């Protein structure tokens, strides 16, 4: 995978009450390897300009019910796993809102 450079990135990492000043972020092999002003992009790097957006670590939701067809959890428990899987509509939206990990509290195996 080619390196990725994200210029103009206001970083939100939870350590302050607002986003940090604009920096560049360099990712190599899926890992952040450099953050700073005027990071040199390696040849062939993909560029994703963060102007107008924010860069932040993925969020974790520790209590979700991704396969809940109804608010009645006893009814959900009776559903066959194949049918319950059809109700798993939430993960795509959660990813779009910044959640990269979730912990299902019952219903999904």
Secondary structure, 3 states (H helix, E strand, C coil): CCCEEEEEEEEECCCCCCCCCEEEEEEECCEEEEEECCCCCCCCCEECCCCCCEEECCEEEEEECCCCCCCCHHHHHHCCHHHHHHCCCHHHHHHHCCEEEEEECCCCC
